[in-house]
Amino acid sequence: MPTASGINFSELSNKPVDSVRKLHESPNQTLLLHRRGGEEDLVLTTASRAEEVREVVSTTTTLFIALMQHHAEVRELVTDVMPKVFPWVRFLPREDMQAFVVELVETLEAANSLGSPAPVSRLIGQWRRTAEVHADPRLVAILNRDDGEDFGEVPAPGATIA
């Protein structure tokens, strides 16, 4: 996908007609609005373009989920190609990689029904951090250590310890 054309945020306020013209002239009908002071940039697009993107993502997600749920061979193939998509999965044990695939498909389906990619991004981040632990032999040794001590149940955050 081509990168969005960009303007300063103030340009949108000061020259709205020029800004909208630039939006419509951009190859992907998006305009990157640069903000000052370390604020996150914004993306301006047309409603029809946003709907097209949502439809493509939703259709692709639905197709992928249907394939994953319908054919065991597809699930195995996806597990095999995961390192091409997420190179860090190479550090996960095979059963964890398979668990990631299952959880990813379930989360994609749920997130698609909400129209929000946030749960998928969060899940990928969580699994990436898990892979980082598996990539560090020192951390793996600590996690696998059985020194016979069990410190009991971990209290919920904010709970008082009796």
Rosetta blueprint (number, residue, H / E / L):
1 M L
2 P L
3 T L
4 A L
5 S E
6 G E
7 I E
8 N E
9 F H
10 S H
11 E H
12 L H
13 S H
14 N H
15 K L
16 P H
17 V H
18 D H
19 S H
20 V H
21 R H
22 K H
23 L H
24 H H
25 E H
26 S L
27 P L
28 N L
29 Q L
30 T E
31 L E
32 L E
33 L E
34 H E
35 R L
36 R L
37 G L
38 G L
39 E L
40 E L
41 D L
42 L E
43 V E
44 L E
45 T E
46 T L
47 A H
48 S H
49 R H
50 A H
51 E H
52 E H
53 V H
54 R H
55 E H
56 V H
57 V H
58 S H
59 T H
60 T H
61 T H
62 T H
63 L H
64 F H
65 I H
66 A H
67 L H
68 M H
69 Q H
70 H H
71 H L
72 A H
73 E H
74 V H
75 R H
76 E H
77 L H
78 V H
79 T H
80 D H
81 V H
82 M H
83 P H
84 K H
85 V H
86 F L
87 P H
88 W H
89 V H
90 R H
91 F H
92 L L
93 P L
94 R H
95 E H
96 D H
97 M H
98 Q H
99 A H
100 F H
101 V H
102 V H
103 E H
104 L H
105 V H
106 E H
107 T H
108 L H
109 E H
110 A H
111 A H
112 N H
113 S H
114 L H
115 G L
116 S L
117 P L
118 A H
119 P H
120 V H
121 S H
122 R H
123 L H
124 I H
125 G H
126 Q H
127 W H
128 R H
129 R H
130 T H
131 A H
132 E H
133 V H
134 H H
135 A H
136 D L
137 P H
138 R H
139 L H
140 V H
141 A H
142 I H
143 L H
144 N H
145 R L
146 D L
147 D L
148 G L
149 E L
150 D L
151 F L
152 G L
153 E L
154 V L
155 P L
156 A L
157 P L
158 G L
159 A L
160 T L
161 I L
162 A L
